[in-house]
């Protein structure tokens, strides 16, 4: 256990895709959100696989648990699952984003993953979905019965929606990956391998969008690090 969450500590190849159903990610910002959003906390804890998507989580494992774990971003698991589907000639469904973004994704997957049958639906842009909205969303998914459902509606909205409607969804694997939709579509450029290798994937994005990412990088991350070192100092531990 890490931070009272069962964070995945192995590599992507170790995930048994025949037995897992819900895959989520956790980073310092989402950890801080769980402190005031219990529904989000529950959704993350209910995941079959909770990936360490942030160098802060990797650092916490090293400092508090003396364990070296690998950072696995949402984009990493997306590529892993798409490669698997391409090999098995599977089906995926993209739920979230605009129709324009979804069309870009479909066009790109046709070239990069020609063996994958790709479907998508753009839900209404709302802070909170009505019961009718959600019914329309899971009925669109269930009409396809995908091997993998990718949900991209930003955290914590996407994880909470999946946790609420998981029993209504006819999909083998459900993976909430948020910004990956925009990364893959080319709407937002992902940081270069150079920054990723340094554990600074967040820096170029923050410099481009400081106002939007200020809370994540200037408030949540310091709070998270302070909690880690405070517990380490006083030997209380949060594992």
Secondary structure, DSSP 8 states (H G I E B T S, - for coil): -BTTB-B--S-GGGS-TTT--EEEEE-HHHHHHHTT-HHHHHHHHT-SEEEE-SHHHHHHHHHHH--------HHHHHHHHHHHHHHHT-EEEEEES-HHHHHHHHHHHHHH-TTSEEEEE-----SS--HHHHHHHHHHHHTT--SEEEEES-TTHHHHHHHHHGGG---SEEEE-TTHHHHHHTSS----HHHHHTT-HHHHHHHHSHHHHHIIIIIIHHHHHHHHHHHHHTT----
